[in-house]
Amino acid sequence: MLGENGGGGGLKLKAAAAAGVLFSLAAMACLVYATPSLDDFSLENPYWNGLSWLRDLGVVEASHGYEALTEPGLNPMGVVVLIIGPDKPYSLEEASTLRAFMEKGGLLVLMDDFGSGNTLLQALGVEARFNGAVLRDPLFKDRDSRLAKAVEFKVSQYTRNLTALQLNHATYIDVDGGFKGLAYTSPFSYVDLNGNGARDEGESYGPFPVVAEASYGLGGLILVSDSSLFINSMRTRESNLLFFQNLVEGRVILLDAYHWKPSALSEMRERTRQALDSMKGLEVRIAFIVLAFLASFKVRVNLKGFMGLRFEDEVLEVSRLHPEWDLEALRRLKELRDRVEG
């Protein structure tokens, strides 16, 4: 009896441990699924660095490239493609798709500072570049000189009624090859080449162009040297929101999410979502329930086998606990239960 009880206790511990692991995995999956994205510029990120406010505008997220731009019924003149802070470089094929889109009247807005935006400009064959040097302004700024402001604007449909743009660790644009500067920092701004927070010899004074425009076929290309201009914490600063409205006015917004590198948490969320989505079908849900029942039944049978509770032993155990019950009736009930479970 001692050996049997010890074996049964050990099995119970194993079963409890297995159940604990399964519960922990399920809880972790639910936590990962429910946790909002923390990725920069993500539509699912409600925090300061996300773009969750764009979801209410019906933004179309391009998560797998630019296939949507090649659809037969698409009118490029009614579409604006937003590329914000790209992490991945652009291929010649992607540039060719975007070039054809602009030539047919589409508007491409490329917002970058220290990312991979220059690879797209190179692939498009244009000469303008994001410089990569950090802009500072000790006078026209927010709390820090790296939060400089654009305060000078050229006449354009995209700069209507703008008074200032609040930048956030921006660079500037080397305007060349047909590009026209639309927004500039103040004459007090400078480039901090060595990052020491002060203007040294050889670090130029402004004004510097931070928004530039060029015609491209029937469409156009807009460059903005700050990828943070429209994030949740920046969109209501100065004229930032008005600038966004001027850019997208009357157009369907296609947001490039393909050239962002997702974090490990986002990858786990996506895999969890795919797993849950695969269980939406009725057949899959039924199969899952059946498998769960079979697994439960197998555990129950194994428990009985380890504890030595064979058919007769189990009936005798119940009879010992309840001597007033009819032993033969208990045997018949046990047989009936086993047939139902089988």
MILUM-177047 format. One record per residue (C-alpha): residue in three letters; x, y, z. Coordinates in nm, 4 decimals. Example, Ala and Ser with C-alpha at 12.3 -4.5 7.8 and 13.67 -1.06 7.14 Angstrom:
2
node res:ALA c1:1.2300 c2:-0.4500 c3:0.7800;
node res:SER c1:1.3670 c2:-0.1060 c3:0.7140;
END
This chain:
342
node res:MET c1:0.0000 c2:0.0000 c3:0.0000;
node res:LEU c1:0.2864 c2:0.2370 c3:0.0804;
node res:GLY c1:0.4428 c2:0.1876 c3:-0.2635;
node res:GLU c1:0.1083 c2:0.2341 c3:-0.4338;
node res:ASN c1:0.0361 c2:0.5541 c3:-0.2444;
node res:GLY c1:0.3856 c2:0.6878 c3:-0.3188;
node res:GLY c1:0.3451 c2:0.6138 c3:-0.6912;
node res:GLY c1:0.0039 c2:0.7773 c3:-0.6941;
node res:GLY c1:0.1385 c2:1.0828 c3:-0.5150;
node res:GLY c1:0.4271 c2:1.1123 c3:-0.7600;
node res:LEU c1:0.1910 c2:1.0902 c3:-1.0544;
node res:LYS c1:-0.0347 c2:1.3527 c3:-0.9043;
node res:LEU c1:0.2662 c2:1.5828 c3:-0.8704;
node res:LYS c1:0.3601 c2:1.5205 c3:-1.2342;
node res:ALA c1:0.0056 c2:1.5857 c3:-1.3480;
node res:ALA c1:-0.0092 c2:1.9037 c3:-1.1417;
node res:ALA c1:0.3249 c2:2.0184 c3:-1.2842;
node res:ALA c1:0.2086 c2:1.9488 c3:-1.6391;
node res:ALA c1:-0.1142 c2:2.1373 c3:-1.5748;
node res:GLY c1:0.0842 c2:2.4257 c3:-1.4295;
node res:VAL c1:0.3078 c2:2.4437 c3:-1.7363;
node res:LEU c1:0.0076 c2:2.4377 c3:-1.9706;
node res:PHE c1:-0.1667 c2:2.7054 c3:-1.7662;
node res:SER c1:0.1471 c2:2.9224 c3:-1.7640;
node res:LEU c1:0.1839 c2:2.8902 c3:-2.1415;
node res:ALA c1:-0.1808 c2:2.9796 c3:-2.1941;
node res:ALA c1:-0.1535 c2:3.2767 c3:-1.9564;
node res:MET c1:0.1633 c2:3.3942 c3:-2.1306;
node res:ALA c1:-0.0035 c2:3.3696 c3:-2.4713;
node res:CYS c1:-0.3010 c2:3.5724 c3:-2.3471;
node res:LEU c1:-0.0700 c2:3.8329 c3:-2.1916;
node res:VAL c1:0.1362 c2:3.8666 c3:-2.5100;
node res:TYR c1:-0.1798 c2:3.8916 c3:-2.7197;
node res:ALA c1:-0.3359 c2:4.1557 c3:-2.4929;
node res:THR c1:-0.0245 c2:4.3704 c3:-2.4469;
node res:PRO c1:-0.0264 c2:4.6715 c3:-2.6845;
node res:SER c1:0.2600 c2:4.7104 c3:-2.9287;
node res:LEU c1:0.5557 c2:4.9183 c3:-2.8119;
node res:ASP c1:0.7143 c2:4.9480 c3:-3.1570;
node res:ASP c1:0.7942 c2:5.2912 c3:-3.2956;
node res:PHE c1:0.5293 c2:5.4187 c3:-3.5413;
node res:SER c1:0.3037 c2:5.1147 c3:-3.4977;
node res:LEU c1:-0.0688 c2:5.1690 c3:-3.5515;
node res:GLU c1:-0.1258 c2:4.9392 c3:-3.2525;
node res:ASN c1:0.0993 c2:5.1401 c3:-3.0219;
node res:PRO c1:-0.1117 c2:5.3799 c3:-2.8060;
node res:TYR c1:0.1913 c2:5.5260 c3:-2.6297;
node res:TRP c1:0.3993 c2:5.8362 c3:-2.7061;
node res:ASN c1:0.6008 c2:5.6786 c3:-2.9916;
node res:GLY c1:0.3119 c2:5.5089 c3:-3.1728;
node res:LEU c1:0.0693 c2:5.6096 c3:-3.4476;
node res:SER c1:-0.2509 c2:5.4693 c3:-3.2975;
node res:TRP c1:-0.4423 c2:5.7895 c3:-3.3752;
node res:LEU c1:-0.4171 c2:5.7113 c3:-3.7476;
node res:ARG c1:-0.6361 c2:5.4001 c3:-3.7140;
node res:ASP c1:-0.9515 c2:5.6120 c3:-3.6944;
node res:LEU c1:-0.8675 c2:5.7664 c3:-4.0328;
node res:GLY c1:-0.9013 c2:5.4373 c3:-4.2188;
node res:VAL c1:-0.5296 c2:5.4075 c3:-4.2922;
node res:VAL c1:-0.4390 c2:5.1034 c3:-4.5038;
node res:GLU c1:-0.1322 c2:4.9295 c3:-4.3629;
node res:ALA c1:0.1016 c2:4.7825 c3:-4.6246;
node res:SER c1:0.2601 c2:4.4966 c3:-4.4298;
node res:HIS c1:0.3853 c2:4.2897 c3:-4.7242;
node res:GLY c1:0.5136 c2:4.5433 c3:-4.9753;
node res:TYR c1:0.3426 c2:4.7519 c3:-5.2396;
node res:GLU c1:0.1094 c2:4.4998 c3:-5.4040;
node res:ALA c1:-0.1865 c2:4.7338 c3:-5.3442;
node res:LEU c1:-0.0294 c2:4.9939 c3:-5.5751;
node res:THR c1:-0.0408 c2:4.7538 c3:-5.8698;
node res:GLU c1:-0.4107 c2:4.6683 c3:-5.8468;
node res:PRO c1:-0.5945 c2:4.7371 c3:-6.1771;
node res:GLY c1:-0.8680 c2:4.9571 c3:-6.0262;
node res:LEU c1:-0.6351 c2:5.1816 c3:-5.8274;
node res:ASN c1:-0.6357 c2:5.5550 c3:-5.9045;
node res:PRO c1:-0.2898 c2:5.6815 c3:-5.7951;
node res:MET c1:-0.4118 c2:6.0423 c3:-5.7929;
node res:GLY c1:-0.6324 c2:5.9565 c3:-5.4959;
node res:VAL c1:-0.3617 c2:5.7832 c3:-5.2893;
node res:VAL c1:-0.0763 c2:5.9027 c3:-5.0670;
node res:VAL c1:0.1937 c2:5.6574 c3:-4.9571;
node res:LEU c1:0.3427 c2:5.7365 c3:-4.6148;
node res:ILE c1:0.6900 c2:5.5995 c3:-4.5419;
node res:ILE c1:0.7916 c2:5.6863 c3:-4.1852;
node res:GLY c1:1.1260 c2:5.5972 c3:-4.0286;
node res:PRO c1:1.2106 c2:5.2931 c3:-4.2431;
node res:ASP c1:1.4554 c2:5.0408 c3:-4.0932;
node res:LYS c1:1.5063 c2:4.8168 c3:-4.3953;
node res:PRO c1:1.6763 c2:4.9201 c3:-4.7214;
node res:TYR c1:1.4767 c2:4.9455 c3:-5.0441;
node res:SER c1:1.5236 c2:4.7289 c3:-5.3498;
node res:LEU c1:1.5250 c2:4.8447 c3:-5.7117;
node res:GLU c1:1.1984 c2:4.6545 c3:-5.7650;
node res:GLU c1:1.0276 c2:4.8437 c3:-5.4819;
node res:ALA c1:1.1599 c2:5.1729 c3:-5.6154;
node res:SER c1:1.0284 c2:5.0848 c3:-5.9626;
node res:THR c1:0.6785 c2:5.0261 c3:-5.8194;
node res:LEU c1:0.6849 c2:5.3583 c3:-5.6339;
node res:ARG c1:0.8220 c2:5.5382 c3:-5.9399;
node res:ALA c1:0.5355 c2:5.4109 c3:-6.1555;
node res:PHE c1:0.2904 c2:5.5114 c3:-5.8809;
node res:MET c1:0.4185 c2:5.8705 c3:-5.8754;
node res:GLU c1:0.4386 c2:5.8997 c3:-6.2524;
node res:LYS c1:0.0664 c2:5.8208 c3:-6.2688;
node res:GLY c1:-0.0225 c2:6.0934 c3:-6.0173;
node res:GLY c1:0.0468 c2:5.9362 c3:-5.6774;
node res:LEU c1:0.1990 c2:6.1267 c3:-5.3859;
node res:LEU c1:0.4854 c2:5.9710 c3:-5.1913;
node res:VAL c1:0.5776 c2:6.1196 c3:-4.8502;
node res:LEU c1:0.9107 c2:5.9966 c3:-4.7159;
node res:MET c1:0.9803 c2:6.0907 c3:-4.3527;
node res:ASP c1:1.3209 c2:5.9937 c3:-4.2191;
node res:ASP c1:1.6172 c2:6.1215 c3:-4.0226;
node res:PHE c1:1.8646 c2:5.8432 c3:-3.9427;
node res:GLY c1:1.7017 c2:5.5410 c3:-4.1087;
node res:SER c1:1.7122 c2:5.3807 c3:-4.4540;
node res:GLY c1:1.5347 c2:5.6556 c3:-4.6461;
node res:ASN c1:1.8428 c2:5.7421 c3:-4.8509;
node res:THR c1:1.8474 c2:5.3907 c3:-5.0014;
node res:LEU c1:1.5080 c2:5.4654 c3:-5.1551;
node res:LEU c1:1.6209 c2:5.8041 c3:-5.2848;
node res:GLN c1:1.9218 c2:5.6395 c3:-5.4431;
node res:ALA c1:1.7083 c2:5.3657 c3:-5.5978;
node res:LEU c1:1.4688 c2:5.6297 c3:-5.7344;
node res:GLY c1:1.7604 c2:5.8093 c3:-5.8964;
node res:VAL c1:1.7095 c2:6.1417 c3:-5.7186;
node res:GLU c1:1.9998 c2:6.3446 c3:-5.5797;
node res:ALA c1:1.8448 c2:6.4827 c3:-5.2587;
node res:ARG c1:1.9522 c2:6.3127 c3:-4.9354;
node res:PHE c1:1.8799 c2:6.3167 c3:-4.5620;
node res:ASN c1:2.2009 c2:6.4621 c3:-4.4213;
node res:GLY c1:2.2094 c2:6.2658 c3:-4.0954;
node res:ALA c1:2.3563 c2:6.5438 c3:-3.8804;
node res:VAL c1:2.1502 c2:6.6413 c3:-3.5731;
node res:LEU c1:1.9860 c2:6.9835 c3:-3.5838;
node res:ARG c1:1.9826 c2:7.2104 c3:-3.2787;
node res:ASP c1:1.8339 c2:7.5516 c3:-3.2181;
node res:PRO c1:1.9045 c2:7.7406 c3:-2.8937;
node res:LEU c1:1.6259 c2:7.9931 c3:-2.9557;
node res:PHE c1:1.3387 c2:7.8493 c3:-3.1619;
node res:LYS c1:1.2910 c2:7.5259 c3:-2.9715;
node res:ASP c1:1.0789 c2:7.3441 c3:-2.7146;
node res:ARG c1:1.2452 c2:7.2260 c3:-2.3908;
node res:ASP c1:1.5716 c2:7.1198 c3:-2.5521;
node res:SER c1:1.7754 c2:7.2583 c3:-2.8395;
node res:ARG c1:1.7319 c2:6.9233 c3:-3.0185;
node res:LEU c1:1.3584 c2:6.9973 c3:-3.0246;
node res:ALA c1:1.4060 c2:7.2683 c3:-3.2840;
node res:LYS c1:1.1210 c2:7.4258 c3:-3.4786;
node res:ALA c1:1.0639 c2:7.4965 c3:-3.8455;
node res:VAL c1:0.9530 c2:7.8595 c3:-3.8613;
node res:GLU c1:0.9948 c2:7.9662 c3:-4.2240;
node res:PHE c1:0.7687 c2:7.8357 c3:-4.5018;
node res:LYS c1:0.7529 c2:7.8727 c3:-4.8802;
node res:VAL c1:0.4202 c2:7.8999 c3:-5.0597;
node res:SER c1:0.2773 c2:7.5561 c3:-5.1388;
node res:GLN c1:-0.0464 c2:7.3614 c3:-5.1045;
node res:TYR c1:0.1308 c2:7.1585 c3:-4.8344;
node res:THR c1:0.2306 c2:7.4617 c3:-4.6229;
node res:ARG c1:-0.1062 c2:7.6389 c3:-4.6149;
node res:ASN c1:-0.1659 c2:7.8209 c3:-4.2832;
node res:LEU c1:0.1401 c2:7.6702 c3:-4.1140;
node res:THR c1:0.3008 c2:7.8816 c3:-3.8427;
node res:ALA c1:0.5581 c2:7.6372 c3:-3.7007;
node res:LEU c1:0.6464 c2:7.2674 c3:-3.7054;
node res:GLN c1:0.7705 c2:7.1066 c3:-3.3849;
node res:LEU c1:1.0657 c2:6.8788 c3:-3.4675;
node res:ASN c1:1.2114 c2:6.6013 c3:-3.2547;
node res:HIS c1:1.5820 c2:6.5156 c3:-3.3013;
node res:ALA c1:1.5569 c2:6.5998 c3:-3.6699;
node res:THR c1:1.8220 c2:6.6239 c3:-3.9399;
node res:TYR c1:1.8016 c2:6.8330 c3:-4.2552;
node res:ILE c1:1.7751 c2:6.7715 c3:-4.6281;
node res:ASP c1:2.0521 c2:6.8240 c3:-4.8810;
node res:VAL c1:1.8227 c2:6.9769 c3:-5.1408;
node res:ASP c1:1.9386 c2:6.9020 c3:-5.4948;
node res:GLY c1:1.8199 c2:6.7645 c3:-5.8258;
node res:GLY c1:1.4981 c2:6.9608 c3:-5.8734;
node res:PHE c1:1.3831 c2:6.9653 c3:-5.5119;
node res:LYS c1:1.2351 c2:7.2811 c3:-5.3627;
node res:GLY c1:1.2603 c2:7.3555 c3:-4.9918;
node res:LEU c1:0.9201 c2:7.4167 c3:-4.8292;
node res:ALA c1:0.9986 c2:7.4483 c3:-4.4562;
node res:TYR c1:1.3148 c2:7.5793 c3:-4.2872;
node res:THR c1:1.4568 c2:7.6122 c3:-3.9373;
node res:SER c1:1.5589 c2:7.9516 c3:-3.8028;
node res:PRO c1:1.8909 c2:8.1274 c3:-3.8785;
node res:PHE c1:1.9959 c2:8.0413 c3:-3.5206;
node res:SER c1:1.9829 c2:7.6665 c3:-3.5824;
node res:TYR c1:2.3045 c2:7.4721 c3:-3.6399;
node res:VAL c1:2.4274 c2:7.1193 c3:-3.7055;
node res:ASP c1:2.5821 c2:6.9455 c3:-3.4040;
node res:LEU c1:2.8367 c2:6.7256 c3:-3.5803;
node res:ASN c1:3.0204 c2:6.6057 c3:-3.2685;
node res:GLY c1:2.7098 c2:6.5776 c3:-3.0458;
node res:ASN c1:2.8440 c2:6.7953 c3:-2.7637;
node res:GLY c1:2.5375 c2:7.0209 c3:-2.7519;
node res:ALA c1:2.7232 c2:7.3361 c3:-2.8520;
node res:ARG c1:2.8097 c2:7.5013 c3:-3.1802;
node res:ASP c1:3.1786 c2:7.4567 c3:-3.2612;
node res:GLU c1:3.3951 c2:7.5789 c3:-3.5446;
node res:GLY c1:3.2952 c2:7.4111 c3:-3.8683;
node res:GLU c1:2.9330 c2:7.3504 c3:-3.7599;
node res:SER c1:2.7151 c2:7.5564 c3:-3.9928;
node res:TYR c1:2.4346 c2:7.7915 c3:-3.9009;
node res:GLY c1:2.0882 c2:7.7658 c3:-4.0588;
node res:PRO c1:1.8363 c2:7.8067 c3:-4.1885;
node res:PHE c1:1.8140 c2:7.4408 c3:-4.2985;
node res:PRO c1:1.5418 c2:7.2800 c3:-4.5135;
node res:VAL c1:1.3436 c2:7.0144 c3:-4.3257;
node res:VAL c1:1.0623 c2:6.9704 c3:-4.5815;
node res:ALA c1:1.1252 c2:6.9562 c3:-4.9559;
node res:GLU c1:0.9161 c2:6.8802 c3:-5.2612;
node res:ALA c1:0.9764 c2:6.7629 c3:-5.6178;
node res:SER c1:0.7433 c2:6.6820 c3:-5.9064;
node res:TYR c1:0.7602 c2:6.3249 c3:-6.0313;
node res:GLY c1:0.5603 c2:6.2617 c3:-6.3485;
node res:LEU c1:0.1996 c2:6.3505 c3:-6.2723;
node res:GLY c1:0.2604 c2:6.3062 c3:-5.9003;
node res:GLY c1:0.5144 c2:6.4185 c3:-5.6459;
node res:LEU c1:0.7675 c2:6.3274 c3:-5.3790;
node res:ILE c1:0.7709 c2:6.5033 c3:-5.0398;
node res:LEU c1:1.0715 c2:6.4662 c3:-4.8083;
node res:VAL c1:1.0469 c2:6.5387 c3:-4.4342;
node res:SER c1:1.3690 c2:6.5140 c3:-4.2309;
node res:ASP c1:1.1957 c2:6.4066 c3:-3.9077;
node res:SER c1:1.0249 c2:6.0692 c3:-3.8699;
node res:SER c1:0.8618 c2:6.1694 c3:-3.5379;
node res:LEU c1:0.6495 c2:6.4583 c3:-3.6608;
node res:PHE c1:0.3167 c2:6.2682 c3:-3.6473;
node res:ILE c1:0.3640 c2:6.0248 c3:-3.3570;
node res:ASN c1:0.1031 c2:6.0315 c3:-3.0793;
node res:SER c1:0.3006 c2:6.2720 c3:-2.8602;
node res:MET c1:0.3901 c2:6.5132 c3:-3.1432;
node res:ARG c1:0.0877 c2:6.5379 c3:-3.3713;
node res:THR c1:-0.0818 c2:6.8180 c3:-3.1747;
node res:ARG c1:0.2335 c2:7.0278 c3:-3.1338;
node res:GLU c1:0.2415 c2:7.3568 c3:-3.3225;
node res:SER c1:0.1076 c2:7.3068 c3:-3.6799;
node res:ASN c1:0.2057 c2:6.9390 c3:-3.7097;
node res:LEU c1:-0.1498 c2:6.8096 c3:-3.7441;
node res:LEU c1:-0.2389 c2:7.0784 c3:-3.9974;
node res:PHE c1:0.0665 c2:6.9815 c3:-4.2018;
node res:PHE c1:-0.0500 c2:6.6190 c3:-4.2001;
node res:GLN c1:-0.3950 c2:6.7232 c3:-4.3164;
node res:ASN c1:-0.2455 c2:6.9295 c3:-4.5983;
node res:LEU c1:-0.0417 c2:6.6294 c3:-4.7134;
node res:VAL c1:-0.3196 c2:6.3692 c3:-4.7180;
node res:GLU c1:-0.6114 c2:6.5936 c3:-4.8116;
node res:GLY c1:-0.8749 c2:6.3918 c3:-4.9987;
node res:ARG c1:-0.6467 c2:6.0901 c3:-5.0514;
node res:VAL c1:-0.6504 c2:5.7305 c3:-4.9320;
node res:ILE c1:-0.3545 c2:5.6799 c3:-4.6936;
node res:LEU c1:-0.1285 c2:5.3774 c3:-4.7469;
node res:LEU c1:0.1188 c2:5.3397 c3:-4.4586;
node res:ASP c1:0.4347 c2:5.1385 c3:-4.5281;
node res:ALA c1:0.4753 c2:4.8956 c3:-4.2359;
node res:TYR c1:0.6848 c2:4.6495 c3:-4.4360;
node res:HIS c1:1.0133 c2:4.8340 c3:-4.3881;
node res:TRP c1:0.9988 c2:4.8362 c3:-4.0093;
node res:LYS c1:1.1828 c2:4.5685 c3:-3.8136;
node res:PRO c1:0.9356 c2:4.4309 c3:-3.5571;
node res:SER c1:1.0455 c2:4.3761 c3:-3.1999;
node res:ALA c1:1.0535 c2:4.0289 c3:-3.0441;
node res:LEU c1:0.7302 c2:4.1090 c3:-2.8575;
node res:SER c1:0.5544 c2:4.2068 c3:-3.1795;
node res:GLU c1:0.6670 c2:3.8860 c3:-3.3494;
node res:MET c1:0.5292 c2:3.6825 c3:-3.0570;
node res:ARG c1:0.1997 c2:3.8756 c3:-3.0745;
node res:GLU c1:0.1700 c2:3.8090 c3:-3.4460;
node res:ARG c1:0.2372 c2:3.4360 c3:-3.4075;
node res:THR c1:-0.0132 c2:3.4140 c3:-3.1212;
node res:ARG c1:-0.2703 c2:3.5979 c3:-3.3314;
node res:GLN c1:-0.2128 c2:3.3648 c3:-3.6259;
node res:ALA c1:-0.2540 c2:3.0628 c3:-3.3997;
node res:LEU c1:-0.5806 c2:3.1981 c3:-3.2578;
node res:ASP c1:-0.7059 c2:3.2985 c3:-3.6031;
node res:SER c1:-0.6438 c2:2.9453 c3:-3.7272;
node res:MET c1:-0.8885 c2:2.8188 c3:-3.4615;
node res:LYS c1:-1.1791 c2:3.0318 c3:-3.5812;
node res:GLY c1:-1.3103 c2:2.7636 c3:-3.8171;
node res:LEU c1:-1.5795 c2:2.5323 c3:-3.6748;
node res:GLU c1:-1.3972 c2:2.2160 c3:-3.7836;
node res:VAL c1:-1.0744 c2:2.3281 c3:-3.6146;
node res:ARG c1:-1.2552 c2:2.4131 c3:-3.2913;
node res:ILE c1:-1.4295 c2:2.0741 c3:-3.2848;
node res:ALA c1:-1.1001 c2:1.8976 c3:-3.3473;
node res:PHE c1:-0.9373 c2:2.0957 c3:-3.0655;
node res:ILE c1:-1.2170 c2:2.0032 c3:-2.8222;
node res:VAL c1:-1.1928 c2:1.6349 c3:-2.9175;
node res:LEU c1:-0.8161 c2:1.6354 c3:-2.8714;
node res:ALA c1:-0.8516 c2:1.8050 c3:-2.5339;
node res:PHE c1:-1.1090 c2:1.5447 c3:-2.4237;
node res:LEU c1:-0.8895 c2:1.2561 c3:-2.5381;
node res:ALA c1:-0.5895 c2:1.4025 c3:-2.3588;
node res:SER c1:-0.7953 c2:1.4414 c3:-2.0411;
node res:PHE c1:-0.9292 c2:1.0856 c3:-2.0698;
node res:LYS c1:-0.5786 c2:0.9489 c3:-2.1232;
node res:VAL c1:-0.4494 c2:1.1262 c3:-1.8110;
node res:ARG c1:-0.7399 c2:0.9882 c3:-1.6118;
node res:VAL c1:-0.6775 c2:0.6331 c3:-1.7330;
node res:ASN c1:-0.3044 c2:0.6624 c3:-1.6611;
node res:LEU c1:-0.3802 c2:0.7814 c3:-1.3095;
node res:LYS c1:-0.5976 c2:0.4806 c3:-1.2481;
node res:GLY c1:-0.3321 c2:0.2461 c3:-1.3850;
node res:PHE c1:-0.0573 c2:0.3877 c3:-1.1659;
node res:MET c1:-0.2700 c2:0.3788 c3:-0.8520;
node res:GLY c1:-0.3767 c2:0.0176 c3:-0.9071;
node res:LEU c1:-0.7439 c2:0.1067 c3:-0.9271;
node res:ARG c1:-0.8522 c2:-0.1672 c3:-1.1650;
node res:PHE c1:-1.2183 c2:-0.2260 c3:-1.2361;
node res:GLU c1:-1.2871 c2:-0.4439 c3:-0.9353;
node res:ASP c1:-1.0617 c2:-0.2459 c3:-0.7025;
node res:GLU c1:-1.2446 c2:0.0754 c3:-0.7800;
node res:VAL c1:-1.5856 c2:-0.0802 c3:-0.7166;
node res:LEU c1:-1.4646 c2:-0.2349 c3:-0.3883;
node res:GLU c1:-1.3171 c2:0.0988 c3:-0.2813;
node res:VAL c1:-1.6517 c2:0.2730 c3:-0.3335;
node res:SER c1:-1.8300 c2:-0.0115 c3:-0.1547;
node res:ARG c1:-1.5938 c2:0.0216 c3:0.1405;
node res:LEU c1:-1.6757 c2:0.3900 c3:0.1708;
node res:HIS c1:-2.0493 c2:0.3227 c3:0.1366;
node res:PRO c1:-2.1239 c2:-0.0283 c3:0.2713;
node res:GLU c1:-2.4979 c2:0.0372 c3:0.2549;
node res:TRP c1:-2.4869 c2:0.0539 c3:-0.1300;
node res:ASP c1:-2.5613 c2:-0.2547 c3:-0.3413;
node res:LEU c1:-2.2320 c2:-0.4025 c3:-0.4685;
node res:GLU c1:-2.3836 c2:-0.5541 c3:-0.7850;
node res:ALA c1:-2.5533 c2:-0.2263 c3:-0.8734;
node res:LEU c1:-2.2198 c2:-0.0501 c3:-0.8380;
node res:ARG c1:-2.0598 c2:-0.2963 c3:-1.0800;
node res:ARG c1:-2.3334 c2:-0.2361 c3:-1.3390;
node res:LEU c1:-2.3012 c2:0.1428 c3:-1.3035;
node res:LYS c1:-1.9238 c2:0.1139 c3:-1.3490;
node res:GLU c1:-1.9640 c2:-0.0884 c3:-1.6672;
node res:LEU c1:-2.2191 c2:0.1597 c3:-1.8009;
node res:ARG c1:-1.9885 c2:0.4550 c3:-1.7297;
node res:ASP c1:-1.6931 c2:0.2877 c3:-1.9020;
node res:ARG c1:-1.9040 c2:0.2187 c3:-2.2126;
node res:VAL c1:-2.0162 c2:0.5833 c3:-2.2259;
node res:GLU c1:-1.6569 c2:0.7053 c3:-2.1882;
node res:GLY c1:-1.5405 c2:0.4606 c3:-2.4517;
END
